[in-house]
Amino acid sequence: MAAALGFWTKFKSYIWDSDAHLKSPEERTLIRKLDFGILIVACLGFFLKYLDQNNLANAYISGMKEDLSINGNEYTYMGTCYTIAYALMQVPSTMIVQKIRPSYYLAFCEIGWGVWTFAQAGAKNSQQMYVFRFMVGLFESAFFPVILYLMGSWYTKTELAKRAAIFHLTGSVGSAMAGYLQAAVYTNLDGHAGLAGWRWLYIICGCMTVPCGLLLYFVLPDLPSNSKVWYLSEEEKALALDRAIRNGKGQPTGKVDLALLKRTFSKWHWYWFVLGYILYGESCAATSYFGIWLKSENFSVSARNVIPSCGSLINIVCIFLWGFLSDLTGSRFTWVFVPLAYGLIPNGILAVWPASVKLKEFAFLTGGVQLMTAVFYTWANEVCKGDNEERALVVSSMNGFQYAVAAWLPIVIFPQVEAPTFRKGFPGTFGLVIAALIVIVIIKLFADRDERRERAALAGAADDEGTSTDKKNRPEDTKEKDSLELE
């Protein structure tokens, strides 16, 4: 069969999806359409989310601080307002899409965050920015967990991690582009029509975000069990649903009730995945203060925006690499543990805070190498695949609770008055990396135990079925002998 396949299909089997050569032409066509309907629009939306999210830091170091007379920890509070709102709607959003089509809900949310992005261009003081950042966070909160939940519903084990990685790395592309965009806006539009460059940045981002929301409405395919999207035929929808069921993915019941909570909290999945992700997520916080450190070292406005973008480009390569290697090897644990273990190096450097500017710049630039978010979520999606609603709850809780902690932890360990050395913050992220590594090993032990139990149960069921079949196929005289012996 392999000899009859074209070069491109063979190439994908070795480089892309390892089972591409085993799929029918119809299934390969389905995957291409799903990549268009889920991956492309998800990446575009996530790119814009991070473009919007990073604009606060870019605006702050490009004139907003002076224009709005931001003092003390007011900048930190703006980030906190965003984070609180973002954390609040993570879990509710994945529950809402059990009742409302994801394409409707995500389109509404993205248009909403575009509107509030526009609003930031007109901010007059810190208090208004608190409100605007809160509303942006509220509307942005649904996008990440719902898209990951959708990907886990459609894609299989050989497909999911690398696509989740591509989705996640577009956040780093957005972070990188935010710096370049702000530098270009500051150079070309600062003062145009009487508006500062940082205000133009919010206007431009809003103009890009609202159309993407409309695109989600028309293109996102919802779930295999209820998709009505225009570009999938009825046969392809049936094939997608069959694929999901064959791969052990529990289908939606539409029930969000007390029974769901009992099922979820009676297992280890929620507790350890949420704890592990909180520790991992907070351990990644150090690189957020790169621009502030550059400003303290008297780098130019353009350099403050562009240099952190180089770190984002490094992140992009590593994020995809971890997802690709995870799908290629079939191991989730390895490509969660290894990248995070590297995080000990940059976080350790910043914790020590050496005199060398180059060494600190290296630490900030490579801190994102530890970003293996896509593989971590893929792992959670697969461990919880048998229960659709539990999977949605676990995936959204991971991100939601991490942001809930991020709402207050930076105020405690990264107070702006301690910039740029942050003598509590950088040692704190170093300790969080160590704690996260320990929890990841515990998750691996639990997951392996469950796999052994599942294999034993399947083997026992097969033995029982074989014994039953043997008895049915035995000659009548043997069955009569057995009956006499029992008597």
N, C-alpha and C positions, 0 to 999 in steps of 0.2 A: 504493500500500500504506500509506504513512504517513498518508493521510487517513482510513483506516479504523481507525486505532489510537486507543485512548482517551487522554484527557488525561494520565493518570498514566504511561502508557508513553512518550508524547512527552516528558513532563517528565524522566523517567529518561534518555532518550536525550540530552538537553541537559545535564542536571545530574549524573547518576549514571554509568551505563554508556553510553558514546557509541554503542555498537552495539546498544542494547536494542531499537530499532525493527527491527533485522534478524533478531532471534532469534524462533524459533517459540514459541508459547505453552508447549509442553512444556519448552523450554530455559529460559524465564523461570521456570517453576515449579521446575525443578531448581535454579536459582541461589538462589531463595528458601529452598529446603530446605537447601542447603549453607550459606547464611548462618546459618540456625538451628543446624545441626549442627556447624559449624566456628567461625564468627565469634563467636556468642554465648557458647558455652562457653569458647572461647579467651580472649575478653575478660574473662570472669568469673575465670578462673584466673590470668590475668596481673595483673589488678587485685589479687587476693589475694596474689600473689607480691610485688608492690611494696609492698603494705601490710605484709607480713611483713618484707620486706627493709629498709624504712625505719624499722621500729620500733626498731632498734638506736639510731639517731641520736635518735629521739624519746624513747626510754627513758633514754638517757644524759643528756640535758639536762633530764629530768623527775624525777630522783631516783636513778636507778640508779648513777650515778657515786659518790654518797655512800654508798648502801646497801651496795655491793660493794667500797667503798674502792679504786676504780680510780685508778691513778696512772700518771704518765709516759706511755709509748706503749701502755699495755695496751688502750685503746680501739681504737687503730689495729691492734693485733694481732688483736683480735676480727674486725674487718673483713677482715683478711688471711686468717684461718682460713676464713671464709666463701668468700672469693674463690678460694682454692686449690682447695677442694672443688668449687666451681662450675665452674672451668676444667677440672678433671680429667675430668668426665663429659660434656662437650659433644659431642666427636667420637664417643666410644663410644656415646652415646645414639642418634645418627642412624644408626649402624651396627646397633645392636640392633633398631631398628624395621624393618630390612630382613629380619629373621628373626621378630620378634614383632609382633603387631598393635599399632599405636600406641595404640589405646584401652585395651588391657590395661596397657601399660607406663606411660603417662602417669597413668592412674588410680592405679596402685601408687605412683608417685613422689609424686603430690600428697597422698595419704593419709599417706605417710611424712613429708613436710615438715610436715604438720599436727600429727602426733604430736610432732615435735621442736620445733615452735613452742610447744606446751603445756609441754614440758620447760623452756624458758627462764624460765617464770614461777616455777620453783622454784630457780633458780640461787642459790648461796650465795657464790660468789667468781668472780674473773676466770677461773680455770683451768676451771671448769665451763662458763662461757660460751664459752670457746675450743672445747670439744668440741661444745656444742650448736650453735654457729654453723657449725662444720664440717659437721655432719650435715644441718642445714637447707640449706646450700649444695649438698651432694651430691644431695639429693633434688629440689631446685628446678632443678638444672642442665639436665635434659632438656626442660623445658617450652618455652622460647623457641625453640631451634633446631628441634625436632621440629615445632612448630606452623608455623613459617615454611616448613619443607620440605613439610608437608602442603598449605599454602595454594598453594605453587608447583606442586603436583601437580594441583590441582583447578581453579584460576582461570586465566583467560586474560589477555592483555596489557592489555585495556581494563578489567579487573576487579581486578587483583591489588594495585596500589600503594595505592589508597585503602583497601582492606580490611586490608592489612598496616599501614597508618597507623592505622586505627581500633583494631586489635589493639595496636599499640605505644602509642598515646596512653592506653590504659587503665592503663598503668604510671604515667603522670603523674597520672591520676585517683587511683590507689592512693597515690602519694606525697602528693597533696593531702589525701586523706581521712585518711592516717596522722596528719597534724598536727592536723586537726579532731578525730579520734577520740581521740588522746592528750589533747588539751585537755579534751574532754568527760569522759573517764575520770578524769583528774586532778582535775577539779572535783567529779565525782559519786561516784566509787568509791574515791578515795584513802583508805586506812585501813579500808575496808569488809571485814568478816570478818578483820581483822588483816593484810590484804595492801596493799602500796603500789600506787599507781595504775599505775605502769609494769608491775607484775606482772599486773594485771587486763587490760592491753592485750594481752599474749601469750595469755591465756586466751580472750579474746573472738575474737582472730584465729584461734586454733586451732579454735574452734567453727564458724567460717565455712569454713575450708579443707577439712576432712575431707569434708563433704557434697559439695563441688564435685568432689572426686576420684571419688566414686561417680557423679556426673552424667557425667563424662567417659567412664566405662566403658560407659554405656548410649547415649550420644548421638554421640560422635565417629565419623565415618564411615570411618576408616582411609584406604586409597588407592583410586583409581579401578579399579585392577586386581584388588583383592581385597575390596572393600567388601561387608559383609553386614548393614549397618545396617538397622534395622526400618522406617524411614520412607521409604526409597527403593525404588521398584518395580524389577523386573528390567529393564524398559524404560528407566528413568531411569539405572540403573547402566550399561547398555550405551551410552546417550547420553553419559554423563559420560566413559566410556573413549574413545569415538569423538572427543569434543571434545579430549581431551588429546592423542590421536594426531594429529589434524588440525592442532593447534597446535605440533607438533614436539616434544612432551614425551617423552623417553625413558622407557620403562616399566621397572619393577624386574626385575632378573635374579636377585636373591637371592644374588649372588656378591660376597662381601667377601673379596678375596684380593690377591695380589701384583700381578696384572694391573690391578686397580683403582688401586693406588698408582702403577704405571708410567704408566697413562693420565693420571692426575691431575697428576703431577709433570713430565710431558713438555709440559704446556701452561702458558701464562702465567696462567691464571685464578686458580689457588690462590695463587700468590706475591703478585700485586698486589692482589687483593681482600683477602687477609688482612692485608697490610701497611697498606693504606689504611684498613681498619677499625680496626686497632690504633691508628694515629695519630689517627683521628677519635674513637674511643672514649675514649682517654686525654685528648684535648683538652677533653672535656666534664666533667672531674672537678671543676672549680673550684666549681660550684654546690653540691657535696656539703658544703661547709664554711660554708654560709650560716647555719645554726643556731648553729654555734660562734661565728661572728663576732657574731651578734645577742646571744648571751650575754655576750660580752666588752664589748658596748656597754650592758649592764645592762637589756636589754629583759626584760619579764616572762616567766614560764614559758609563759603562754598565747600571748603574742606570738611567742616563739621557735618555737612549733609552727605558728601560723596564718600568719604572714607568708611563710615559704617555700612554703606551700600556694598563695599567690597566684601565685608564680612557676610552680608546676606547672599552674595554670589557663591561664597564658599559653602554656606548652608545648603544652597540649592543642589549642588553636586552631591553632598553627603546625604541629604534626605532621600534623593532618588536612589543612591547607591545602596542604602540600608534596605529600602523597600524591594529593590531588584534582587539583592542577595537573599532576602528573606523568602521571596517566592521561588527563587532558583534552588535554594537548599531545602526549602520546606520547614525551616526552623524560625520560629518567632522569638523564642527566648534568646538565642545567640545574638540576634540583631537588635534586641532591646538592651541586652547587657553590655555588649562590646562598645557601642557608641557612648553609653552613659559612663562607662568606666573611663573613657578618654576625658570626660568632663572633670575628672579629678585634677588634670593638668592645668587648664586655664583658671579654674576656680581656685586652685591652690596658689597659683601665681598672684592672683588678685587678693587672696586672703593674706599673703605675706606682704604685698604691696612694695616690691623692690624699687630702688631709685631709678632703674633703667626705664626710660620712656618707651624704647623699642620693645622691651619685654612685656610691658603692660599693653602696648598696642597689639602685640602678638596674641596675648590672652583674650583681649576683647574681640579680635578678628576671628579667632578659631573657637570661641566659646560655643558657637552654634553647631559644631561638629557633633555634639551630643544629642542633637534633635532627631529622635527616632519615634516621634509622635505617631506617624502613620502605622508603623509596625506594632506599636503598643495597642492602638485601637483595633487593628486587624486581629491581634491576639484575643482581645476581649470579645470582638464580634464572633470569632470562631468558637471560643469556649462556651459562649451563651447562645449558640445558634439554634438550639432545640426549642427555645421559648422566645417567641418574637417580642412580646411585651417586656419580658425581663431584659432582653438584649437592648431594647430601646432605653430602658431605665438605667441600666449599667453604663452604657455609652454616654448618655447625657449627664449622668451623675459624676462621671469622671471629670468632665470638663467644667461642669457647674460648680462642684465643690472646690475644684482647684482655683477657680476664679473667686469663689467666696473667701478662700484663704488669702488670695492675692489682693482682696479689697482692703485688708487691714495690715497684712504682714509688712508691706513696704513702708508703711507709716512707722512701724516699730523698728525695723532694721535698716531701712534706707531713708531716713529723714533728710529732707533736702538741705537742712542746715549742716549736715555732715559731709556734703559733697566737697570734693570728688572722691575722697578716700573711703568713705563709708565703712568705718572700722567695725561695725556690727554686721553690715550687709554681706560683704564678700566672704568673711569667715563663715557666716551663716549658710550661704549657698554651697560652700565646700562641704559642710556637715550634712546638708540635705542630699547631696549626691551619694554620700556613703549610706545614709539611711535608705534612699531609694534602691540602691543596689541590693541591700539586704532583703527588702520587701519583694523585689523581682525574683530573687532566688526562692522565697517562700511560695510565690505564685507558681513557679515552675514545679515545685514539689507537689502542690495540690493538684495541678493540671495533670501531671504524670500519674498520680494516684488514681484520678478519675478515669484516665485512659485505660489503666490496667483493669480497673473494675468493669469498665464497659466491654473490654475484650473478653474478660472472664465470663461476663453475662452472656455475650453473643456466642461464645464457645459452648457454654452450658445449654443455651437454647438450641444450638445446632446438634449437640449430642442427644438432647431430648427428642428432637424431631427425627434424628436418625434412628433412635431406638424404636420410636413409634412406627416409623416407616418399615423397619425390619420386621416388626411383629405383624404388620398388615400383609407383608409379602411372603411370610413364612407359609409352608404347606399346611393343609388342613389337619393332617395327622399329627403334626408337631403341636399345633394349637390344642388339639384334643388331649395330647399327652400332658401339656401344661395344665389343662383344666383338671385332669385326673389327679395330678400331683398336688394341686391346690386343695382338692377335696380330701 
